[in-house]
Amino acid sequence: MAKTRVYAYGCKFPTKGREILRSHLRLSVDYYNALLKLEKERRARFRTIREQHFPDLGAMESELSEKCARKKELYEKIKASGGKRKAPPELVQEHTELSARVKELSGPCKARRAECNAQMDEPKKFIKEALVGRFTLDRKRARVKLIDEMLKDPKWPQFWKDSAMLDRELLAQKEKLRHDSGIFHGTYTAIESAVAQAFNDSPNPEPKRCDYSGRIGVQIQPGYELPNDDRDFEIRSSNIEIDPVASDQWETRSGRRHAFSRVRIRVASVGKRHEPVWVELPVVFHRRPPGTLKWAYIVVKRVGVRTLYQLQLTLISDKFDRELPKSGQCSINFGWRGMPDGTLRVAALKDSTGYEEELALDPDLRSSLSYPEELRSIGDGHFNCAVAEFRAWMKSYPKLVSDELREDTRYMHQWRSHKKLAKIAYRLKGETFQEQELEDLWVVWRTERKAAQKESERDLFASRVEIERWAAKQGVADPQRQIALYLEWWRRKNHHLYGWECDQRYKSLNQRREVYRLWVRSVCDRYREIRIEKFNMSKTAVRPPKGTERTRQEKLASHHRFLASPSVLRLCLLSAAATDQVHQLPAYDGTRRCQFCGVVSEIDAKSSVDTVCPVCHNEPIAGKGDDQDFRNAGNQLIREDWADDENRPKTKRAKKGRVS
């Protein structure tokens, strides 16, 4: 069975067409924002049409949404108070009344919404069945003709007709936007998919700001068959070209690292003959791409102060569907538990033979992942110090402060963005110094600081008093020039710390992903069946109610969840596994259920990793503590593989201190 994979290769700075690439990235952002605005308009007008045909549905949904939001807020307050027994009675009473009202509204609202959807689904189903078996272009023409006939037919609902007319109107606007966008078809197809995904993730996505990052792409139809292993690797297509790489280049490790080539991607066409406009980049093919090429993208990333380029190839091949091992069954429990030895457990594996294995991040990797936060803290300290010193200088020299500068810094005491102070530093630097003079001063300052004996004096940023004394020795005695010098030194130090922070984070995340990828690959090679729990991990990232602060334990758990990112590990597993190798089971009572006697009981998951069943007292293991994570993995192994919740056994949640 053919599967799809995306191969990514590092590229260097473009050697041809850099300005064209930047212009297309800017046009891509403009097109994305225009489509975003158009889709928001379509949804608003559709809601207006729905209110005309179903006036009661909007009122019911509005009231239901309001009641649910208030109910959730009360629930968080009651939970923070220690439960219903300890919460104020008025909160519990209001929560009970709201629950009854929500239940009362849900039934009629659901029925009315189903009636609304039925009027839309019936015509759509008729159109889908009528167009079965037609080719793409023929299907598009037939669809337009069929909808024209249906709009004249009185048997179809007026609600669907109004929405169909709206879709037709906005589709014409979308096609005009696409035609006027100035970008190639592979790029605008990716942007349209990104807009659809944005509305799936959020009901009201925000427009993007152009920072010259993004991607441009081409589609290869019907696909380009890449050469076999015994032939030199080369691509010659109308949309993408890759210079030859020798077939024996990947036989050695050194050869793989030096598999240099050049890639050219088509970004536009000019002239009557539609001559291609290319963007060329040097690329390193560290591994040979197999299969059939369907899409190719140039991805531009901003990592701190650096710009990274990457070539992404979307390939289809039978080789990607891995062969399943002959036997073996295991289950994996994901988590983010800090262990006494300083490691961070991300996954616990248990197989049918009783073998247990854990995946843990070692202290060095944990430190590497946490270090960007330390750099950010250092940068914030320098920023707060620079803001305080600049405000003090403005009070000491009010005559040197222009009205424009005073107006721009009115709310400086509330600033959190380093860019705002950096703009002030740029302005003062340009008003008081020549570029060459400032560079000469910086060379002298940097040389003297690096040659200092004390460690504290080697830092390229210092206090305002120290910088002003040094500036006076260099002949810079004007207070305005001195404060400009101080802010410029801060800006350069902040620029360095920001780049260091982003680079450190980028490398650490890549290192963690590589650890996950290698472990997942070894698991997939050993076991024919892998069981995991199916649940939405994003729901574990819960913020505290307004007006309350997180406890130390909650802050530590949130920090561990950020470092571990078990969703990344699960994604690596699903990507590396063969077809039907991973089975996802409903998540419930995995940790609370004793794997020896099957009793569900409340446990203290925070104080200790080991737990003892209150009924059997872990007799099969001589009363020793049962590791919670491996208990969850063991319970997944002995469960039936329920496909849906209909076959799920009805178990009641155990109350605190009781056994069900």
C-alpha positions in Angstrom: 0.0 0.0 0.0 1.4 3.3 -1.0 1.9 5.9 1.7 2.9 9.5 1.8 6.0 10.9 3.4 7.6 14.4 3.5 11.4 14.6 3.2 13.1 17.8 4.4 16.5 18.9 3.3 18.5 21.9 4.5 19.2 24.7 2.1 21.6 27.6 2.1 21.1 31.2 1.1 19.4 31.6 -2.3 21.8 32.2 -5.1 19.2 33.4 -7.6 15.8 35.0 -7.2 16.0 36.0 -3.5 14.0 39.2 -4.0 11.4 37.3 -6.1 11.2 34.8 -3.2 10.6 37.6 -0.7 8.0 39.3 -2.8 6.1 36.0 -3.2 6.2 35.4 0.5 4.7 38.9 1.0 2.0 38.2 -1.6 1.3 34.9 0.1 0.5 36.7 3.3 -1.7 39.2 1.5 -3.6 36.4 -0.1 -4.0 34.5 3.1 -5.4 37.6 4.9 -7.7 38.3 2.0 -9.1 34.8 2.1 -9.4 35.0 5.9 -11.5 38.2 5.5 -13.6 36.7 2.8 -14.4 33.5 4.8 -15.4 35.6 7.9 -17.7 37.6 5.7 -19.2 34.4 4.3 -19.9 33.0 7.8 -21.4 36.2 9.0 -23.8 36.4 6.0 -24.6 32.7 6.4 -25.6 33.4 10.0 -27.9 36.2 8.8 -29.5 33.9 6.3 -30.0 31.2 9.0 -31.6 33.7 11.4 -34.1 34.7 8.6 -35.2 31.1 8.2 -34.7 29.9 11.8 -35.1 32.9 14.0 -35.5 30.9 17.2 -32.2 28.9 16.7 -29.9 31.9 17.1 -31.5 33.0 20.3 -31.4 29.5 21.8 -27.7 29.1 20.8 -26.8 32.5 22.3 -28.5 31.7 25.6 -27.0 28.2 25.7 -23.5 29.5 25.1 -23.9 32.1 27.8 -25.2 29.6 30.3 -22.4 27.1 29.5 -19.7 29.7 29.9 -21.2 30.8 33.3 -21.5 27.1 34.4 -17.9 26.5 33.5 -16.8 29.5 35.5 -18.8 28.4 38.5 -17.3 24.9 38.2 -13.8 26.2 38.3 -14.6 28.3 41.4 -16.2 25.3 43.2 -13.2 23.1 42.3 -10.8 25.8 43.6 -12.7 25.9 46.8 -12.2 22.2 47.5 -15.5 20.7 46.0 -19.2 21.1 46.7 -18.9 20.4 50.4 -16.4 23.3 51.0 -17.7 25.8 48.4 -20.1 28.6 49.3 -23.7 27.3 49.1 -24.8 30.1 46.8 -22.3 29.0 44.2 -23.4 25.4 44.4 -27.1 26.5 44.1 -26.4 28.6 41.1 -24.4 25.9 39.4 -27.3 23.4 40.0 -29.8 25.8 38.5 -27.6 26.5 35.5 -27.1 22.8 34.9 -30.9 22.2 34.9 -31.4 25.2 32.5 -28.6 24.0 30.1 -30.1 20.5 30.1 -33.5 22.0 29.3 -32.2 24.1 26.4 -30.0 21.4 24.9 -32.8 19.2 23.6 -34.8 21.8 21.6 -31.6 23.5 20.4 -30.2 20.1 19.2 -33.5 19.2 17.4 -33.7 22.6 15.7 -30.1 22.4 14.6 -30.7 19.0 13.2 -33.7 20.3 11.2 -31.5 23.1 9.8 -28.7 20.7 8.8 -31.2 18.4 7.2 -32.3 21.2 4.8 -28.6 21.6 3.8 -27.6 18.0 3.7 -30.3 16.7 1.4 -29.4 18.9 -1.6 -25.7 18.3 -1.0 -26.2 14.5 -1.1 -28.2 14.8 -4.3 -25.4 16.8 -6.0 -22.8 14.4 -4.8 -24.6 11.3 -6.1 -25.3 13.0 -9.5 -21.6 13.8 -10.1 -20.2 10.4 -9.3 -17.8 9.1 -12.0 -17.1 12.5 -13.7 -13.6 13.9 -14.3 -12.5 17.0 -12.4 -13.1 19.6 -15.1 -16.3 17.9 -16.3 -17.5 17.7 -12.7 -17.0 21.4 -12.1 -19.1 22.3 -15.2 -21.8 19.8 -14.4 -22.0 21.0 -10.9 -22.7 24.6 -12.0 -25.3 23.4 -14.4 -27.0 21.2 -11.9 -27.1 23.9 -9.2 -28.7 26.3 -11.7 -31.5 23.7 -12.4 -32.0 23.1 -8.6 -32.3 26.8 -7.9 -35.3 26.9 -10.2 -36.9 23.8 -8.8 -39.4 24.6 -6.0 -39.0 21.3 -4.3 -35.6 22.3 -2.8 -35.6 24.4 0.5 -35.3 28.1 0.2 -32.7 28.1 3.0 -30.4 26.0 0.8 -31.0 28.2 -2.2 -30.0 31.3 -0.4 -26.9 29.8 1.0 -26.0 28.4 -2.5 -26.4 31.8 -4.0 -24.1 33.2 -1.3 -21.5 30.5 -1.9 -21.6 31.2 -5.7 -21.1 34.9 -5.1 -18.2 34.5 -2.8 -16.6 31.8 -5.0 -16.5 34.3 -7.8 -14.7 36.7 -5.5 -12.3 34.0 -4.4 -11.4 33.2 -8.0 -10.8 36.9 -8.7 -8.5 37.1 -5.6 -6.6 34.0 -6.8 -6.2 35.5 -10.3 -5.0 38.9 -8.9 -2.8 37.4 -6.2 0.3 37.1 -8.5 1.4 33.8 -6.9 1.9 30.4 -8.6 -0.8 27.7 -8.4 1.1 25.4 -6.1 1.5 28.2 -3.5 -2.1 29.4 -3.5 -3.3 25.8 -3.1 -1.3 25.5 0.0 -2.6 28.9 1.3 -6.2 27.9 0.8 -5.6 24.7 2.7 -4.0 26.7 5.5 -7.0 29.0 5.7 -9.3 26.0 6.0 -7.1 24.6 8.8 -7.1 27.9 10.6 -10.9 27.9 10.8 -10.8 24.3 12.0 -8.4 25.3 14.8 -10.2 28.5 15.9 -13.6 30.1 15.1 -12.1 33.5 14.6 -8.4 33.2 13.4 -6.3 36.3 13.4 -4.6 37.7 10.2 -0.9 37.1 9.8 1.9 39.7 9.9 4.5 39.6 7.1 7.9 38.6 8.5 9.0 37.1 5.2 8.6 33.5 6.5 6.3 30.9 5.0 6.6 28.6 2.0 6.2 28.6 -1.8 5.5 25.4 -3.7 4.7 23.6 -6.9 2.6 20.6 -7.7 3.9 18.0 -10.0 1.1 16.4 -12.0 0.5 13.4 -12.3 3.8 12.9 -10.4 7.5 12.6 -11.2 9.1 9.1 -10.9 12.4 9.6 -9.2 15.3 7.5 -10.6 16.3 4.2 -9.1 19.2 3.6 -6.7 21.5 2.5 -9.4 21.1 5.8 -11.4 22.3 9.3 -10.6 19.7 11.3 -8.8 18.4 14.2 -10.9 15.0 16.0 -11.5 14.1 17.8 -14.7 10.6 19.0 -14.7 8.7 22.1 -15.9 8.2 23.2 -12.2 11.3 21.9 -10.4 14.9 21.1 -11.3 17.6 19.5 -9.2 21.2 19.1 -10.4 22.6 15.6 -10.6 24.0 13.8 -7.6 26.1 10.6 -8.2 24.4 7.3 -7.3 27.3 6.3 -5.0 27.2 9.5 -3.0 25.1 8.0 -0.2 27.3 4.9 0.3 29.4 6.5 3.0 28.7 8.8 5.9 31.0 11.5 4.6 29.3 11.2 1.2 25.9 11.8 2.7 27.1 14.9 4.4 28.6 16.3 1.2 25.8 15.4 -1.2 25.6 19.0 -2.5 23.3 20.0 -5.3 21.2 22.9 -6.4 17.4 23.1 -6.6 15.4 25.4 -8.8 11.7 25.9 -8.1 9.3 27.8 -10.5 7.6 30.7 -8.8 6.1 32.5 -11.9 5.8 32.6 -15.7 6.5 35.6 -17.9 5.9 36.4 -21.6 3.6 34.9 -24.1 5.5 31.6 -24.0 5.1 31.4 -20.2 8.9 31.2 -19.6 9.6 30.0 -16.1 11.0 32.3 -13.3 13.2 30.3 -11.0 14.4 30.6 -7.4 17.7 28.7 -6.9 19.1 27.4 -3.7 22.1 25.2 -2.7 20.8 22.1 -1.0 22.3 19.1 0.9 20.6 15.7 0.2 21.6 13.8 3.3 19.5 10.8 2.1 18.2 9.7 -1.2 14.4 10.4 -1.7 12.5 7.4 -3.1 9.2 7.0 -4.8 7.1 9.5 -6.8 7.3 13.3 -6.3 4.0 15.0 -5.9 4.7 18.4 -4.2 7.8 20.5 -3.6 8.1 23.4 -1.3 10.7 26.0 -0.3 10.1 26.7 3.4 11.5 29.9 4.9 11.7 30.0 8.7 12.7 32.7 11.1 14.6 31.4 14.1 15.5 34.4 16.2 17.6 36.7 14.1 18.4 34.1 11.5 16.6 33.0 8.4 16.6 29.2 7.6 15.7 27.7 4.2 14.5 24.2 3.7 13.4 22.0 0.8 10.4 19.8 1.4 9.5 17.0 -1.0 6.1 15.2 -0.7 6.7 11.6 -1.9 4.5 8.6 -2.4 6.0 5.1 -2.3 5.2 1.5 -1.3 8.5 1.5 0.6 7.0 3.8 3.3 4.6 1.1 4.4 6.8 -0.8 6.8 6.5 -4.6 7.2 5.0 -5.6 10.5 6.9 -7.8 13.0 5.6 -11.4 13.2 4.6 -11.2 16.9 4.6 -9.0 20.0 2.1 -6.9 21.8 2.7 -3.8 24.0 1.0 -0.8 25.4 2.4 2.7 26.0 1.3 5.2 28.6 2.2 8.8 27.8 2.9 11.4 30.6 5.4 13.9 32.0 6.5 12.7 35.4 9.6 14.0 37.2 11.6 11.1 38.7 13.8 11.2 41.8 17.0 10.6 39.7 16.4 13.9 37.9 15.0 12.4 34.7 11.7 13.2 33.2 9.6 10.2 32.2 7.6 10.7 29.0 6.4 7.2 28.3 6.0 3.8 30.1 5.9 0.7 27.9 4.8 -2.8 29.0 4.5 -5.8 26.8 2.6 -9.1 27.0 5.6 -10.9 28.5 5.7 -8.5 31.5 8.8 -6.6 30.2 8.8 -2.9 31.2 10.6 -0.1 29.6 10.5 3.7 30.0 11.4 6.6 27.8 12.9 9.4 29.9 14.6 12.7 29.1 18.0 12.8 30.9 19.0 15.8 33.1 21.3 17.2 30.3 18.5 17.3 27.8 16.1 18.7 30.5 18.6 21.5 31.2 19.0 22.2 27.5 15.2 22.5 27.1 15.0 24.8 30.1 17.9 27.0 29.2 16.0 29.3 26.8 13.8 30.4 29.7 16.9 31.3 31.7 18.2 33.4 28.8 14.8 35.1 28.5 14.9 35.9 32.2 18.4 37.5 31.8 17.2 39.5 28.8 14.1 40.7 30.7 16.3 41.8 33.6 18.5 43.9 31.3 15.3 45.3 29.7 13.8 46.3 33.0 17.1 47.9 34.0 17.4 49.8 30.7 13.8 51.1 31.0 14.3 52.3 34.6 17.6 54.1 33.7 16.1 55.8 30.6 13.1 57.0 32.6 15.5 58.4 35.3 17.5 60.1 32.6 14.4 61.7 31.1 13.5 63.1 34.6 17.1 64.4 35.1 17.3 66.1 31.6 13.8 67.2 30.7 15.0 69.9 28.3 16.8 67.3 26.2 13.6 65.3 25.7 11.6 66.2 22.7 7.8 66.3 22.7 7.6 63.5 20.3 9.9 61.3 22.4 7.9 62.2 25.6 4.7 61.2 23.8 6.1 57.9 22.6 7.4 56.9 26.0 4.3 58.0 28.0 3.4 54.4 29.0 7.0 53.1 29.2 6.4 51.9 32.8 4.0 49.3 31.3 6.2 48.1 28.5 6.8 44.4 28.1 8.0 44.4 24.5 11.7 44.8 23.9 11.1 46.0 20.4 9.6 49.3 21.7 12.8 50.2 23.6 14.9 49.0 20.6 13.0 51.5 18.4 13.9 54.3 20.8 17.5 53.2 20.8 17.6 53.2 17.0 16.1 56.8 16.9 18.6 58.2 19.4 21.5 56.5 17.7 20.6 58.0 14.4 20.2 61.5 15.9 23.4 61.6 17.9 26.0 59.4 16.2 27.5 58.7 12.8 27.5 55.1 11.8 31.3 54.7 11.6 31.9 56.6 14.8 29.6 54.2 16.7 31.2 51.2 15.2 34.6 52.4 16.2 33.4 52.9 19.8 31.9 49.4 19.8 35.2 47.8 18.7 37.0 49.6 21.5 34.4 48.7 24.1 34.3 45.0 23.0 38.1 44.7 23.0 38.4 46.2 26.5 35.6 44.1 28.0 37.0 40.8 26.6 40.4 41.6 27.9 39.1 42.3 31.5 40.4 40.1 34.3 37.2 39.8 36.3 34.4 37.6 34.9 31.7 40.2 35.7 33.6 42.8 33.7 33.6 40.7 30.5 29.9 41.1 29.9 29.3 43.4 26.9 26.5 45.2 28.8 27.1 47.1 32.0 25.4 49.6 34.2 24.6 53.1 33.0 27.1 54.7 35.4 29.9 52.4 34.1 29.1 53.0 30.5 28.9 56.8 31.0 32.3 56.9 32.7 33.8 54.9 29.9 32.1 57.1 27.3 33.5 60.2 29.0 37.0 58.7 28.7 36.4 58.3 25.0 35.4 61.9 24.6 31.6 61.4 24.6 30.6 63.9 27.3 27.1 65.0 26.0 24.4 63.5 28.2 22.2 62.8 25.2 25.0 61.0 23.4 25.8 59.0 26.5 22.2 57.7 27.0 22.1 56.9 23.3 25.3 54.9 23.7 23.9 53.1 26.8 20.7 52.2 24.9 22.6 51.1 21.9 24.8 48.8 24.0 21.7 47.4 25.6 20.1 46.8 22.2 23.1 44.9 20.9 23.2 42.7 24.0 19.5 42.1 23.8 19.8 41.2 20.1 22.5 38.6 21.0 20.5 37.1 23.9 17.4 36.8 21.7 19.3 35.0 19.0 20.9 32.8 21.5 17.6 31.9 23.1 15.9 31.1 19.8 18.8 29.0 18.5 19.0 27.1 21.8 15.3 26.3 21.7 15.4 25.3 18.1 18.3 22.9 18.6 16.9 21.5 21.9 13.5 20.7 20.3 15.2 19.0 17.4 17.3 17.0 19.7 14.2 15.9 21.7 12.4 15.0 18.5 15.3 12.8 17.4 15.3 11.0 20.8 11.6 10.3 20.4 12.0 9.2 16.7 14.7 6.7 17.5 12.8 5.2 20.4 9.6 4.9 18.5 11.4 3.3 15.6 12.8 0.6 17.9 9.4 0.0 19.4 7.8 -0.4 16.0 10.5 -2.9 15.0 9.8 -5.1 18.0 6.0 -5.3 18.4 3.3 -6.2 15.9 0.6 -4.5 17.9 1.0 -1.2 19.9 -1.8 0.0 22.2 -2.2 3.6 23.3 -5.0 5.6 24.9 -7.0 7.9 22.7 -7.6 11.3 24.3 -7.2 15.0 23.6 -3.9 16.0 25.3 -4.6 19.7 24.9 -7.3 19.4 27.5 -4.6 18.7 30.1 -3.3 22.3 29.6 -5.8 23.9 31.9 -5.4 27.4 33.2 -6.4 28.3 36.7 -9.6 30.3 37.3 -9.5 34.0 37.2 -8.3 35.5 40.5 -6.5 32.3 41.6 -2.8 31.4 41.4 -1.3 28.0 40.6 0.3 26.1 43.4 3.9 25.1 43.2 3.0 21.5 42.3 0.7 22.8 39.4 3.5 25.1 38.1 6.0 22.2 38.2 3.5 19.9 36.4 2.9 22.5 33.7 6.6 23.0 33.2 7.2 19.2 32.9 4.4 18.9 30.4 6.0 21.7 28.3 9.4 19.9 28.5 8.1 16.5 27.7 5.5 17.4 25.0 4.0 13.9 24.8 1.9 14.9 21.8 5.1 15.1 19.8 6.0 11.6 20.9 2.5 10.3 19.9 2.8 12.0 16.5 6.2 10.4 16.0 4.7 7.0 16.8 1.7 7.4 14.5 4.0 8.6 11.7 6.5 5.7 12.0 4.1 2.9 12.6 2.9 0.6 9.8 -0.7 0.4 8.8 -2.9 -1.0 11.5 0.0 -1.4 13.9 -1.2 1.2 16.4 -4.6 0.6 18.2 -6.1 3.6 20.1 -8.4 2.6 23.0 -10.8 4.9 24.9 -9.1 6.5 27.8 -10.8 5.9 31.2 -9.8 4.4 34.6 -6.4 3.2 33.2 -4.5 4.4 36.3 -7.2 4.1 38.9 -8.0 0.5 38.2 -6.0 -2.2 39.9 -4.4 -4.5 37.4 -4.6 -7.5 39.9 -8.1 -7.4 41.2 -9.8 -4.9 38.8 -11.1 -2.6 41.6 -11.3 1.1 40.7 -10.2 3.4 43.5 -9.0 7.0 44.0 -5.3 7.4 44.2 -2.9 10.2 45.0 -1.2 10.7 41.7 0.9 13.6 42.8 2.7 12.6 46.0 4.2 9.3 44.9 4.5 7.3 41.7 3.8 4.0 43.5 0.3 3.1 44.7 -1.2 0.3 46.7 -4.7 -1.1 46.0 -6.9 -0.7 49.1 -8.6 -4.1 48.5 -6.0 -6.6 47.4 -3.0 -4.6 48.8 -1.0 -5.7 45.8 -0.7 -9.3 47.1 0.7 -10.6 43.7 3.8 -8.5 44.2 4.1 -9.0 47.9 2.5 -5.7 48.9 5.0 -3.5 47.0 4.0 -0.3 45.4 2.6 -0.5 41.9 4.0 2.1 39.5 1.1 4.2 38.3 2.4 4.6 34.7 3.1 0.9 34.2 -0.2 0.1 35.8 -1.9 2.1 33.1 0.1 0.4 30.4 -0.7 -3.0 31.9 -4.5 -2.3 32.1 -4.4 -1.4 28.4 -3.0 -4.9 27.6 -5.8 -6.8 29.4 -8.6 -4.7 28.1 -10.7 -5.6 25.1 -10.1 -3.6 22.0 -13.4 -1.7 22.0 -14.1 0.1 18.7 -16.7 2.5 20.1 -18.2 3.5 23.4 -21.3 1.3 23.0 -19.3 -1.8 24.1 -17.6 0.2 26.9 -18.4 -1.2 30.3 -20.4 1.2 32.5 -18.2 2.1 35.5 -18.9 4.8 38.0 -16.2 7.2 39.1 -15.2 6.3 42.7 -15.7 9.0 45.3 -12.7 10.1 47.2 -11.8 7.7 50.0 -14.2 5.0 48.7 -13.9 1.9 46.6 -16.4 1.2 43.8 
